[in-house]
Amino acid sequence: MIDIPEALAATQELYNGEAGRRFVAGLPAVAEEFFDRWDLRPDGPSMHGVTALVLPVVRRSDGTPAVLKLQLLDDESVGEPVALRLWDGDGAVRLLDHDPVTHTMLLERLDPSRMLSTLPGTRDAVLVIAGLLAHLTSRPAPEGMRRLGDIAGAMLERTPWALERVPDSETRRLLADCAAAVREVVGEPGDRLLHWDLHDENVLASDRAPWLAIDPKPLAGDPGFELWPALDNRYEPDEVGWRFDAMTDVMGLDRARARAWTLGRLLQNALWDVEDGRAVEPRQLDIARRLRASGA
């Protein structure tokens, strides 16, 4: 028997409806299948994020500690095993095995009690993320990876519809400015392998490296599209400029392009909010205002 956290069941129902309920109901059988297939035994309580169940396990054959990750495939996670194989443990968690039918992954076990978010200094955390991103985005994305150019094009097509549904005039102007910034760079969207979601709870410590990235939502594109989570982590208004400058410096990015793609992340988040009938978060709007005012 495995423990399925109620919070995971709730988020699956919220975001995926009937498909999410079927996924949760099937988790015990899928876990049992891979305990047998990969010769694993459970080794601790269940963990979870928004979309995945993570089970600590041990390989019976050699005692290797690992985690079994079971998740419902979506457009964002489809490339995860591809990216992890390419990185091969260099800056990211190592993929030990993968089943393409159920999308189940066996991953090396890191230390979930030592997230980057536990560092007391937010500047130190930002520099860690910047260093990881500089390394992870140094290689081209493989063929078949979802592409930033396609995502940005779809965002720009959707923007007029969304602006009509934003009641606040200042917010509309800000989102229109973000869209204008994306239009300036969409013709050169880049080809690097991006993580896309490297915030400070997606960086864990391990015995073999100080910090490693987990849970990529990979795509091919410009590394400037990677900066938003680190600006948003443990948000401090007066730190936005410093964080942006530090990350572009460590990653060797063109500041104007990075600013445009970072404003593109606000546009992406805002479109999701509008589509779901929510107001755009004030914190995210403030980050964009500060970037726009700085001129980067």
Beta strands, then each sheet from edge to edge (+ up, - down):
strand 1: 40-42
strand 2: 47-48
strand 3: 52-59
strand 4: 65-71
strand 5: 95-98
strand 6: 105-108
strand 7: 111-115
strand 8: 192-194
strand 9: 203-205
strand 10: 212-213
strand 11: 219-221
sheet 1: 1+ 3- 2+
sheet 2: 1+ 3- 4+ 6- 5+
sheet 3: 7+ 9- 10+
sheet 4: 8+ 11-
end
